[in-house]
Amino acid sequence: MMIRRHRAVLVLGWLVVMLVAGFAIVGHERTLREGEFVLLELTPVDPRSLMQGDFMRLGYAIDRQLATQQRQRDPEALPPLVHIVVDEQRRGRFLQVADWPAQEPEVLTLRLRRQSGQYSVGPDAFFFQEGTAERYEPARWGGFRVAANGHAILVSLHDEALEKLGTDPLPSEK
């Protein structure tokens, strides 16, 4: 009797985990498919650690303004959202931190992430296939898909001219 109960609990736990994972996957796929595209300016990262294996460390210009906001306020009480103004080339520029979603059509809302005690608008790394690092060295912009709820997914890197990087076939595909 006890073994059946344990087995039922394990199966129920597994089902809950699968449902949560399924909802997360569906949400990410919806963001990739329907999210608004925006480019966020990258900032230089320590050149000695720019390329580490099969990923590139990333920093964002908006994060500097968030650090200023964090110093001016209680560091633990920074609002959870940031509003950015998007220009005609889809480049995003910091507007303000906020507790509410933006209402203006040219303003996007991003959820903030907290990494190592600092707030950021995006991930701190971009992973790529081994042997393709040189394709991403000229990266100056990160391309994101942003959902209506502010969830943003990094989808591409772009150079100074806003051209997408890494779209050439791999050496083995030529």
C-alpha positions, 0 to 999 in steps of 0.5 A: 500500500505504501509503495503504491502511494509513493509511486502515485506521488512520484507520477504526480510530481513528474506530471507537474514538472512536465506541465510547468516545463511545457507551459514555459516552452510554449511561452518562449515559442510564442515570444519568439514567434510573436514578440516585437523585435528590438536592438539593444546596444552592447557595451564592451566587456573585459577584452581578455574575457570577451571570448571564452570557449564557445560563448561571448560575455555580454554587457548592455548600455542600458545596464549602466543607466540601471546601475545609476538608478540602483545607486540613487534608490534603495538597491533592493527596491528597484522597480521590476520593469524598464521602459525603452523608446524604440526608434525607426531602426528598432534600436532601444534607448533607456527611458525609465524604470517603472512598476507598470507596463508602458502604454505608449506605442513607441515604448516597450517594457522589459522585465529586469533580471538580477544577476550577481546583485546587479540588474540587467535587461538581458543575459550575460552570455551568448553561446555559439558553435565551436570554431565560429567565434570570429563571426561574432567579434564585431557584435555591437547590438543584441537582437531581442524578441519581447513579449507583451508581458516584458519577457525578452529573449536574445535571438541574435547579435548585430554589428555596428551597421545593424547587420545580423552576425553569424548567418553565413554557413559554417565551414563544413557547410560550404 
